[in-house]
Amino acid sequence: MEKAAIPEEQWAVISPSKGKLQVAKIAVPKPVSGQILIKVDSAPLNPSDLYCMKGFYDEFDIFRFNYPQP
């Protein structure tokens, strides 16, 4: 079986600033020693995750997360 080439970029939902979401192409991470890279064809976006990312739950300490910024 032939080894598949790893693409340079992938689509992602990013948060460029608090409360803002956008779809963008980002670099595919390069695994280092002890890590693996898994191909994901699709993944759901849970509405409660989107609300949290947009800051709708800021008044509740339990829902404070630092989402990755580009």
MIFIFI-446943 format. One record per atom (N, C-alpha, C): residue in three letters; atom name; y, z, x. Coordinates in nm, 4 decimals. Layout:
REM residues N
bagu  keza  v  w  u
Ala  CA  Y  Z  X
...
END
This chain:
REM residues 70
bagu  keza  v  w  u
Met  N  -0.1182  0.0000  0.0841
Met  CA  0.0000  0.0000  0.0000
Met  C  0.1245  0.0000  0.0886
Glu  N  0.2202  -0.0829  0.0519
Glu  CA  0.3429  -0.0962  0.1298
Glu  C  0.4422  0.0137  0.0941
Lys  N  0.5089  0.0664  0.1945
Lys  CA  0.6082  0.1720  0.1742
Lys  C  0.7360  0.1126  0.1143
Ala  N  0.7856  0.1714  0.0044
Ala  CA  0.9077  0.1229  -0.0615
Ala  C  1.0310  0.1621  0.0193
Ala  N  1.1281  0.0728  0.0214
Ala  CA  1.2547  0.1016  0.0899
Ala  C  1.3360  0.2008  0.0077
Ile  N  1.4027  0.2918  0.0747
Ile  CA  1.4895  0.3894  0.0079
Ile  C  1.6279  0.3272  -0.0065
Pro  N  1.6813  0.3217  -0.1296
Pro  CA  1.8152  0.2638  -0.1476
Pro  C  1.9230  0.3510  -0.0823
Glu  N  2.0360  0.2912  -0.0547
Glu  CA  2.1484  0.3623  0.0062
Glu  C  2.2291  0.4418  -0.0973
Glu  N  2.2343  0.3894  -0.2231
Glu  CA  2.3156  0.4521  -0.3272
Glu  C  2.2339  0.4751  -0.4539
Gln  N  2.2852  0.5684  -0.5384
Gln  CA  2.2243  0.5980  -0.6678
Gln  C  2.3347  0.6288  -0.7679
Trp  N  2.3034  0.6111  -0.8987
Trp  CA  2.3979  0.6479  -1.0037
Trp  C  2.3879  0.7966  -1.0306
Ala  N  2.5010  0.8608  -1.0614
Ala  CA  2.5034  1.0044  -1.0900
Ala  C  2.6206  1.0372  -1.1815
Val  N  2.6077  1.1458  -1.2562
Val  CA  2.7202  1.2015  -1.3313
Val  C  2.7827  1.3057  -1.2395
Ile  N  2.9091  1.2862  -1.2043
Ile  CA  2.9766  1.3778  -1.1129
Ile  C  3.0941  1.4447  -1.1832
Ser  N  3.1405  1.5520  -1.1244
Ser  CA  3.2554  1.6255  -1.1764
Ser  C  3.3648  1.6223  -1.0701
Pro  N  3.4535  1.5213  -1.0747
Pro  CA  3.5574  1.5088  -0.9723
Pro  C  3.6603  1.6217  -0.9754
Ser  N  3.6759  1.6853  -1.0924
Ser  CA  3.7640  1.8009  -1.1050
Ser  C  3.7202  1.8794  -1.2282
Lys  N  3.7684  2.0006  -1.2413
Lys  CA  3.7254  2.0878  -1.3507
Lys  C  3.7478  2.0218  -1.4862
Gly  N  3.6405  2.0164  -1.5655
Gly  CA  3.6495  1.9598  -1.6988
Gly  C  3.6396  1.8091  -1.7062
Lys  N  3.6286  1.7416  -1.5930
Lys  CA  3.6203  1.5951  -1.5904
Lys  C  3.4811  1.5528  -1.5454
Leu  N  3.4248  1.4559  -1.6162
Leu  CA  3.2954  1.3996  -1.5808
Leu  C  3.3091  1.2493  -1.5704
Gln  N  3.2347  1.1897  -1.4774
Gln  CA  3.2346  1.0446  -1.4669
Gln  C  3.1026  0.9987  -1.4063
Val  N  3.0659  0.8757  -1.4377
Val  CA  2.9468  0.8145  -1.3796
Val  C  2.9933  0.7393  -1.2561
Ala  N  2.9232  0.7618  -1.1444
Ala  CA  2.9633  0.6988  -1.0186
Ala  C  2.8408  0.6743  -0.9317
Lys  N  2.8556  0.5846  -0.8381
Lys  CA  2.7503  0.5640  -0.7384
Lys  C  2.7767  0.6599  -0.6231
Ile  N  2.6699  0.7305  -0.5822
Ile  CA  2.6808  0.8225  -0.4692
Ile  C  2.5698  0.7908  -0.3696
Ala  N  2.5830  0.8408  -0.2502
Ala  CA  2.4825  0.8180  -0.1468
Ala  C  2.3520  0.8900  -0.1820
Val  N  2.2401  0.8257  -0.1534
Val  CA  2.1093  0.8896  -0.1697
Val  C  2.0932  0.9876  -0.0540
Pro  N  2.0600  1.1148  -0.0840
Pro  CA  2.0442  1.2117  0.0255
Pro  C  1.9292  1.1743  0.1177
Lys  N  1.9456  1.2019  0.2448
Lys  CA  1.8407  1.1760  0.3424
Lys  C  1.7635  1.3056  0.3654
Pro  N  1.6334  1.3074  0.3357
Pro  CA  1.5564  1.4304  0.3553
Pro  C  1.5453  1.4654  0.5039
Val  N  1.5507  1.5934  0.5319
Val  CA  1.5329  1.6418  0.6686
Val  C  1.3931  1.7015  0.6806
Ser  N  1.3597  1.7476  0.7947
Ser  CA  1.2269  1.8041  0.8198
Ser  C  1.1923  1.9102  0.7153
Gly  N  1.0740  1.8981  0.6551
Gly  CA  1.0289  1.9936  0.5551
Gly  C  1.0724  1.9596  0.4136
Gln  N  1.1464  1.8504  0.3938
Gln  CA  1.1923  1.8089  0.2619
Gln  C  1.1276  1.6759  0.2246
Ile  N  1.1247  1.6472  0.0943
Ile  CA  1.0787  1.5175  0.0462
Ile  C  1.1831  1.4612  -0.0492
Leu  N  1.1801  1.3320  -0.0689
Leu  CA  1.2706  1.2641  -0.1619
Leu  C  1.1858  1.2109  -0.2764
Ile  N  1.2215  1.2444  -0.3997
Ile  CA  1.1463  1.2045  -0.5173
Ile  C  1.2290  1.1060  -0.5983
Lys  N  1.1689  0.9943  -0.6363
Lys  CA  1.2368  0.8954  -0.7191
Lys  C  1.2317  0.9404  -0.8647
Val  N  1.3472  0.9437  -0.9298
Val  CA  1.3577  0.9791  -1.0711
Val  C  1.4123  0.8563  -1.1435
Asp  N  1.3378  0.8083  -1.2417
Asp  CA  1.3820  0.6900  -1.3167
Asp  C  1.4878  0.7236  -1.4207
Ser  N  1.4745  0.8394  -1.4845
Ser  CA  1.5729  0.8799  -1.5850
Ser  C  1.5633  1.0305  -1.6055
Ala  N  1.6709  1.0881  -1.6555
Ala  CA  1.6755  1.2314  -1.6826
Ala  C  1.7709  1.2548  -1.7999
Pro  N  1.7396  1.3508  -1.8865
Pro  CA  1.8264  1.3767  -2.0010
Pro  C  1.9517  1.4541  -1.9621
Leu  N  2.0551  1.4402  -2.0425
Leu  CA  2.1754  1.5218  -2.0294
Leu  C  2.1782  1.6148  -2.1498
Asn  N  2.1602  1.7428  -2.1264
Asn  CA  2.1596  1.8413  -2.2325
Asn  C  2.3041  1.8700  -2.2747
Pro  N  2.3338  1.8658  -2.4036
Pro  CA  2.4717  1.8918  -2.4478
Pro  C  2.5270  2.0257  -2.3979
Ser  N  2.4454  2.1307  -2.3934
Ser  CA  2.4974  2.2597  -2.3463
Ser  C  2.5331  2.2542  -2.1978
Asp  N  2.4615  2.1745  -2.1182
Asp  CA  2.4979  2.1566  -1.9773
Asp  C  2.6322  2.0846  -1.9653
Leu  N  2.6524  1.9825  -2.0492
Leu  CA  2.7797  1.9105  -2.0469
Leu  C  2.8950  2.0019  -2.0865
Tyr  N  2.8754  2.0842  -2.1894
Tyr  CA  2.9798  2.1781  -2.2315
Tyr  C  3.0136  2.2753  -2.1185
Cys  N  2.9104  2.3223  -2.0493
Cys  CA  2.9316  2.4148  -1.9371
Cys  C  3.0106  2.3451  -1.8261
Met  N  2.9720  2.2210  -1.7929
Met  CA  3.0407  2.1458  -1.6876
Met  C  3.1858  2.1178  -1.7243
Lys  N  3.2130  2.1009  -1.8527
Lys  CA  3.3500  2.0736  -1.8968
Lys  C  3.4321  2.2006  -1.9146
Gly  N  3.3701  2.3191  -1.8943
Gly  CA  3.4447  2.4433  -1.8971
Gly  C  3.4530  2.5114  -2.0321
Phe  N  3.3741  2.4667  -2.1311
Phe  CA  3.3803  2.5258  -2.2651
Phe  C  3.3300  2.6694  -2.2696
Tyr  N  3.2526  2.7117  -2.1691
Tyr  CA  3.1951  2.8463  -2.1681
Tyr  C  3.2620  2.9362  -2.0638
Asp  N  3.3796  2.9008  -2.0162
Asp  CA  3.4453  2.9758  -1.9085
Asp  C  3.4682  3.1231  -1.9402
Glu  N  3.4858  3.1568  -2.0670
Glu  CA  3.5125  3.2970  -2.1004
Glu  C  3.3875  3.3846  -2.0899
Phe  N  3.2705  3.3220  -2.0745
Phe  CA  3.1460  3.3975  -2.0605
Phe  C  3.1021  3.3947  -1.9147
Asp  N  3.1038  3.5102  -1.8467
Asp  CA  3.0674  3.5165  -1.7045
Asp  C  2.9268  3.4640  -1.6775
Ile  N  2.8365  3.4808  -1.7729
Ile  CA  2.6969  3.4418  -1.7520
Ile  C  2.6815  3.2904  -1.7329
Phe  N  2.7775  3.2112  -1.7826
Phe  CA  2.7668  3.0663  -1.7750
Phe  C  2.8506  3.0051  -1.6629
Arg  N  2.8958  3.0822  -1.5690
Arg  CA  2.9794  3.0265  -1.4595
Arg  C  2.8907  2.9720  -1.3493
Phe  N  2.9012  2.8414  -1.3293
Phe  CA  2.8246  2.7738  -1.2255
Phe  C  2.9205  2.6885  -1.1436
Asn  N  2.8918  2.6731  -1.0190
Asn  CA  2.9675  2.5810  -0.9345
Asn  C  2.8892  2.4504  -0.9261
Tyr  N  2.9281  2.3525  -1.0070
Tyr  CA  2.8607  2.2243  -1.0036
Tyr  C  2.9047  2.1476  -0.8806
Pro  N  2.8158  2.0648  -0.8272
Pro  CA  2.8510  1.9880  -0.7062
Pro  C  2.9727  1.8992  -0.7293
Gln  N  3.0581  1.8999  -0.6344
Gln  CA  3.1770  1.8131  -0.6365
Gln  C  3.1540  1.7014  -0.5339
Pro  N  3.2024  1.5810  -0.5622
Pro  CA  3.1836  1.4719  -0.4648
Pro  C  3.2623  1.4966  -0.3374
END
